[in-house]
Amino acid sequence: MTEERKKVLNVGRKIGALLGGIMFLLFGMVPAFYFGSFGTLTLISHLVGGPVEAGIIVRMLVVAGIIMGFLCSAFVSIVVGAVIGTALAYLTDVISSVSRHEPEKAKAYSEKSQ
């Protein structure tokens, strides 16, 4: 892999990760809060065997679940954005390399025919 291709893929990866983080901030914060808190309450109620009271321990566990929901959702958004950015950068690099080599092939073909 050439140095130029590595740079292109690195830039694509960074732009994709940045866009994934922005998408998380715009569209992922509310679902992360909801699923983190709901998942924690569901898990606690299944472990206890019924409904739970709003005690200090339950509240602490719900806050920990919300933080885990935020972190997991943010990490997934950033990683998926980086993967998509890398794929698009690779596709762009392949297309540009084909178009870059096309005139050279045409020139070599015209020289052979003469």
N, C-alpha and C positions, 0 to 999 in steps of 0.2 A: 504494500500500500504506500503510495507516494505521500510526501509531506503535505502537498497541496490538498489531497483528498482528506487527510486527517484533519487539517484545519477547517475544511468545509463541513465535515461531519461534526466537529467540535462546536462550531458556531451554530449549526442546526440543532444540536442537542441542547445547547444553552438557551436558544430562543424558544424551543419547545418547552423546556422546563419552566421558563419564565411565563410563557402563555398558560401553561398548566396551573401555575400558582395563581395567576390572575383569575383564571376560570374558577378556581376553588374559592377565591375571595368573593367573586360575584355570585356564584351559583351553589357553592358547596357548604357554606357555613351553617345555614339553617338546617339542611338535612343531616349534617354531622352532629349538630346539637340534638336534634330530635332522635336520631338512631342511637346515639351514645346514651342518652338518658333513658329512652324506652328499652333498649337492650339490657341496660343495667338493672332496671326495675323488674323486667321479665325474668332475668337470671336470678335475682334475689328472691322473688316470689316463688320460683320453682325450687330453689334451695331450701327455703323456709317451709314451703308446703301450703302457702296461702297468701292472703294479702299482708302487706307489711305496714307497720306504723312509721310515721315520719320522724324517726329518732335521729340522733346525731350521727350514728354510724351509717345509717341508710343514706343520709344526706351526703356524708363524706364519700361513700361508694358511688353515689350518683354523680358527684362532681368528678371523681376519678374516671367514671365511664364517659362523661362528656369530654374530658380531656383526651381520652383514648380515641373517641369518635372523631374529634378534630384532627388529631395526629394521623390516624389511619387514612382518613379522607384526604388530608393534605398530601400525604406521601403518595397515595395512589394517583391523585391528580398530577403531581409533579412528575412522577415516573412515566405515566402514560403520555403526558405532554412531551417528555424528553424522547420517548420511543417514537412518537409520531414525528417530532422534529427531525430526528436522525433519519427516519425513513424518507421523509420529504427531501432532506439534504442529499441523501444518497441518490434518490431518483433525479434530482436536479443535476447532480454531478454526472450521472450516467448520460443524461440527455445532452448536457453541454459537451461532454467528451465525444459523443457521437457526432454532434454538429461541428465540433472542432476538427475531427479527423476526416470528415466528409470531403472538404475541399482538397486535402492532401491526396486522398484516394483518386479524386477526379483529375488532379494535376498529374499524378503518376500514370493514370490510364491514358491521358492525352499524350504524354511523352512517349509511351510505349507504342501507340498507334502511329506516331509520326516516323 
